[in-house]
Amino acid sequence: MKKFFTLFCIGLCVEATAQNKICKFDIPVMHNVYVFSENRNHTIIELFGERVPTQIMNIMYVTNEQTKNQTDSLCKVGQLGESIFIFPHKDASRTIRFCNDREYLVALVNKMELRIECK
């Protein structure tokens, strides 16, 4: 019970800090960026909150629940290191960013409501 409560509290903290957080990049490392949205017309500033070097990222759009479930499964088994997870929102102040797989995993474990943005 104590472990559950601790994970729950961590999840609340992650949820609060994930929104509008700016992710810092390790320049020599290639990052996979998972964007959970049907809309593929987001600007880099809308996605990341600032201008970032696009040469060090591989942007992949997750556009349906099946692909989201596959991504979630890979994260749960630790195969998405050096990844960033972005849940864009029409209101940029409500965009949710997870800067690494550990933050996203905590949100998944705590069953945080994360939805794919529809057009």
C-alpha positions in Angstrom: 0.0 0.0 0.0 2.9 2.3 0.8 4.5 1.7 -2.6 1.1 2.4 -4.3 0.8 5.7 -2.5 4.3 6.7 -3.3 3.8 5.9 -7.0 0.5 7.8 -7.0 2.2 10.9 -5.5 5.0 10.7 -8.0 2.4 10.5 -10.7 0.7 13.6 -9.6 4.1 15.4 -9.5 4.9 14.2 -13.0 1.5 15.3 -14.3 2.0 18.8 -12.9 5.6 19.2 -14.2 5.0 17.5 -17.6 2.7 20.3 -18.9 4.6 23.1 -20.7 7.9 21.8 -19.6 10.8 22.5 -22.0 12.8 19.4 -22.8 16.6 19.8 -22.8 18.5 18.0 -25.6 21.8 16.2 -25.5 23.2 17.5 -28.8 25.2 14.4 -29.9 22.3 12.0 -29.1 19.5 11.2 -31.6 16.1 11.5 -30.0 12.9 9.8 -31.0 10.0 12.1 -30.5 6.5 10.6 -30.3 3.8 13.1 -31.1 0.3 11.8 -30.2 -1.8 13.6 -32.7 -3.7 13.1 -36.0 -2.6 16.6 -37.0 0.8 16.6 -38.7 1.0 20.4 -39.2 2.4 21.4 -35.8 5.3 23.8 -35.8 8.5 22.9 -33.8 7.7 25.8 -31.4 4.1 24.4 -30.8 5.5 21.0 -30.0 8.6 21.9 -28.0 7.7 25.3 -26.6 10.9 26.8 -28.1 13.1 26.4 -31.2 15.1 23.2 -31.1 17.6 21.6 -33.5 15.6 19.3 -35.7 18.7 17.5 -36.9 18.9 15.4 -33.7 15.3 14.1 -33.7 13.2 11.6 -35.4 9.6 12.7 -35.2 7.0 9.9 -35.3 3.3 10.6 -35.2 1.1 8.3 -33.2 -2.3 8.7 -34.8 -4.5 5.9 -33.4 -5.1 3.9 -30.3 -3.5 0.7 -31.6 -0.2 2.5 -32.3 -0.4 4.3 -28.9 -0.9 0.9 -27.2 2.2 -0.5 -29.0 4.2 2.6 -28.0 3.0 2.2 -24.4 4.0 -1.5 -24.4 7.5 -0.7 -25.7 7.9 2.0 -23.0 6.8 -0.4 -20.2 9.6 -2.9 -21.2 12.3 -0.2 -21.4 12.8 -0.1 -25.2 12.2 3.6 -25.7 15.3 5.2 -24.1 16.2 8.8 -25.2 12.6 9.4 -26.3 10.4 12.4 -25.9 6.6 12.1 -25.7 4.4 15.0 -26.7 0.6 15.3 -26.4 -0.2 18.5 -28.2 -3.3 20.5 -27.5 -5.1 23.2 -29.5 -4.5 25.4 -26.5 -0.6 25.5 -26.4 -0.7 26.0 -22.6 -2.2 22.5 -22.2 0.4 20.7 -24.3 1.9 17.8 -22.2 5.5 16.9 -22.7 7.4 14.0 -21.2 11.1 14.5 -21.7 12.1 10.9 -21.2 10.7 7.4 -21.0 10.8 7.3 -17.2 8.5 10.3 -16.9 6.1 8.8 -19.4 6.2 5.4 -17.7 5.2 6.9 -14.4 2.2 8.6 -16.1 1.2 5.2 -17.6 1.6 3.4 -14.3 -0.6 6.0 -12.7 -3.2 5.7 -15.5 -2.9 9.4 -16.4 -5.5 10.4 -19.0 -3.5 10.9 -22.1 -5.4 11.2 -25.4 -4.4 11.5 -29.0 -5.3 14.9 -30.4 -7.9 14.7 -33.1 -8.0 17.1 -36.1 
